[in-house]
Amino acid sequence: MEDDYEKVDAPADEVSSTSAKCCMFNLSNCDSRFVDLVYWRDIKKSGVCFASTFVLLCLLSYFSLLLVLTYAALLGLTVSGATYVYKKTMQAVQKSGDGHPFKECLSKPMTTPGERAEKAAMMLVEHVNPIATRVRSLFLVEHLVDTVKFGVVLWVMTYLFYWFNGYVLLLIHWVLLFSVPKIYETHKAKIDCCLEKANVKAKEVVAQVREKIPIGKKTAEAKKQK
């Protein structure tokens, strides 16, 4: 329990102003192509990516995944079939011998290079291992405070999932992903000022709470006695 006391007893002065900023604003570790999409560097690419995923999530929120996939496959088959018939008809009218309408696409190999697959697997492992270690720490109560916080988060999530299904929550996060970073970039000075004020206020509240409830003093007194 001493480790838990020491972890809670972090002084309020150590909380920097930058820590008050939302972590979703920091996309420096993400792929540059993903950052360009989120910040709408290319409006056409970002618009297509956002709109297509938005429509897909809206459909999934009302219909089952298998039904959406079936209709999507049927739509793709209709488009390819209509294109095939149209080009074949034009070849017959023009008496041209161009061959199969999709011969260029059919001639391209569909195999995945071994190096690329190995690289993708390594990236997956690099992300999965820390998550697995963290989950083990939370469920096996390595740090009591963190486990309690995780339990509170799970309890809040039960209410969220009661009112919203998973696809609606993904839809909300998708809209926020394509709006919040751009809004923050546009109004960075004003948002930073508000976050700084909120951070100062939070420090004052934490200091007042620690004066009334001196959490962590037990550990300090025990060390002095030793």
Secondary structure, DSSP 8 states (H G I E B T S, - for coil): -HHHHHHHT--GGG--SGGGS-GGG--TTS-HHHHHHHTTSSHHHHHHHHHHHHHHHHHHHHS-HHHHHHHHHHHHHHHHHHHHHHHHHHHHHHT-----TTHHHHHS-----HHHHHHHHHHHHHHHHHHHHHHHHHHTTSSHHHHHHHHHHHHHHHHHHHHS-HHHHHHHHHHHHTTHHHHHHHTHHHHHHHHHHHHHHHHHHHHHHHHHS-TTHHHHHHHHH-
